[in-house]
Amino acid sequence: MAKKTTPWAYLTLLLAALVGLAMTPLASAQDQSQSATQNQQNKVTATGCLQQAASGSGYQLTDSATMKTYDLTASNGVDLSSEVGHTVTVEGTAAAPSAPTQEPGANPAGAAQQNEQLTVTKMKKVSDTCQGGGGH
């Protein structure tokens, strides 16, 4: 003899399905919110003297407010070379410095400090000169 399903069983199943569907957008919104927050945390604005990197390849800027030095990479449409030796404000996305490579037995205390990498998305000239050095 087959067991008869009551209307309450259907109602319970329907309610469970609706709750599951209602929670799906909330989980998605939380993921998007965390991603947007992480992107905002990586956004950097720095003002300082734009210099050619000591290695001769690339550019560096030391933020006059924080004294943090960034190794700069230009995104499309940004010409860093045109403002070398000038005080500029750059905006961009920061990435952690790459790990320094050391030879076995090397002295870690003598290792060079790695600068944070900054991909510049906007640049604005503040002055045609650099005040107080600011470069390396």
C-alpha positions as CSV (number, residue, x, y, z in Angstrom):
1,M,0.0,0.0,0.0
2,A,1.5,3.3,-1.1
3,K,2.0,6.1,1.5
4,K,-0.1,9.2,0.8
5,T,1.8,12.5,0.9
6,T,0.1,15.2,2.9
7,P,-0.3,18.8,1.8
8,W,2.0,19.8,4.7
9,A,4.8,17.8,3.2
10,Y,4.5,19.7,-0.1
11,L,4.3,23.0,1.7
12,T,7.4,22.2,3.7
13,L,9.3,21.3,0.6
14,L,8.2,24.4,-1.2
15,L,9.2,26.6,1.8
16,A,12.7,25.0,1.9
17,A,13.1,25.6,-1.9
18,L,12.1,29.3,-1.5
19,V,14.5,29.8,1.4
20,G,17.3,28.3,-0.7
21,L,16.6,30.5,-3.7
22,A,16.3,33.6,-1.5
23,M,19.8,33.0,0.0
24,T,21.5,32.6,-3.3
25,P,21.7,36.4,-4.2
26,L,22.9,37.2,-0.7
27,A,25.8,34.9,-1.0
28,S,26.7,36.3,-4.4
29,A,26.4,39.9,-3.2
30,Q,28.8,39.1,-0.3
31,D,31.4,37.7,-2.7
32,Q,31.1,40.7,-4.9
33,S,31.4,43.0,-1.9
34,Q,34.5,41.3,-0.7
35,S,36.1,41.5,-4.2
36,A,35.3,45.2,-4.5
37,T,36.7,45.9,-1.0
38,Q,39.9,44.0,-1.9
39,N,40.3,46.1,-5.1
40,Q,39.8,49.3,-3.2
41,Q,42.5,48.3,-0.7
42,N,45.0,47.9,-3.5
43,K,44.3,51.4,-4.9
44,V,47.1,53.8,-4.2
45,T,47.6,57.5,-4.7
46,A,51.1,58.8,-4.2
47,T,52.8,62.2,-4.7
48,G,56.5,62.6,-5.1
49,C,59.4,63.0,-7.5
50,L,59.3,60.7,-10.5
51,Q,62.7,59.2,-11.1
52,Q,64.4,56.8,-13.5
53,A,65.1,53.6,-11.5
54,A,68.6,53.1,-10.3
55,S,68.9,50.0,-12.5
56,G,68.2,52.3,-15.5
57,S,65.2,50.3,-16.5
58,G,61.8,51.4,-15.1
59,Y,60.7,54.2,-12.9
60,Q,60.4,54.9,-9.2
61,L,58.5,57.3,-7.0
62,T,58.9,58.0,-3.3
63,D,55.6,59.2,-1.7
64,S,56.4,62.5,0.1
65,A,53.7,61.8,2.7
66,T,54.7,58.2,3.6
67,M,58.3,58.0,2.3
68,K,57.3,54.6,0.7
69,T,59.1,54.0,-2.6
70,Y,57.2,52.4,-5.4
71,D,58.5,50.7,-8.5
72,L,56.2,52.0,-11.3
73,T,54.8,50.3,-14.3
74,A,52.6,52.3,-16.7
75,S,49.2,51.1,-17.9
76,N,48.0,51.9,-21.4
77,G,47.9,55.6,-22.1
78,V,50.2,56.7,-19.3
79,D,53.7,58.0,-20.3
80,L,55.9,58.0,-17.3
81,S,59.0,59.0,-19.3
82,S,57.6,62.5,-20.1
83,E,57.5,63.5,-16.4
84,V,60.9,62.2,-15.1
85,G,62.4,64.8,-12.7
86,H,59.0,66.3,-12.0
87,T,56.7,66.1,-9.0
88,V,53.7,64.1,-9.9
89,T,50.7,62.5,-8.3
90,V,50.1,58.9,-9.5
91,E,47.1,56.7,-9.0
92,G,47.2,53.0,-9.5
93,T,46.9,49.4,-8.3
94,A,49.5,48.2,-5.9
95,A,50.9,44.7,-5.7
96,A,53.2,43.2,-3.1
97,P,56.9,43.3,-3.8
98,S,58.3,40.2,-5.5
99,A,60.3,38.0,-3.2
100,P,64.0,38.8,-3.4
101,T,66.2,36.0,-4.7
102,Q,69.1,35.1,-2.5
103,E,72.0,32.8,-3.1
104,P,72.5,30.1,-0.5
105,G,74.6,31.4,2.4
106,A,73.8,35.1,1.6
107,N,73.3,37.5,4.4
108,P,69.6,38.3,4.7
109,A,70.4,41.5,6.7
110,G,72.4,42.8,3.7
111,A,69.6,42.1,1.2
112,A,68.1,45.1,-0.6
113,Q,64.6,46.2,0.5
114,Q,62.0,45.4,-2.1
115,N,59.7,48.2,-3.2
116,E,56.0,47.8,-3.7
117,Q,55.0,47.5,-7.3
118,L,52.5,50.1,-8.6
119,T,50.7,49.9,-11.9
120,V,50.0,53.6,-12.7
121,T,46.5,54.2,-14.2
122,K,46.5,58.0,-13.9
123,M,49.3,60.6,-13.5
124,K,49.0,64.4,-12.9
125,K,52.0,66.8,-12.9
126,V,52.2,68.8,-9.7
127,S,55.4,70.7,-10.4
128,D,58.1,70.9,-13.0
129,T,60.7,70.4,-10.3
130,C,61.3,68.0,-7.5
131,Q,61.4,69.5,-4.0
132,G,63.6,67.9,-1.3
133,G,65.0,65.1,-3.4
134,G,62.4,62.3,-3.1
135,G,64.4,60.2,-5.6
136,H,67.1,57.7,-5.2
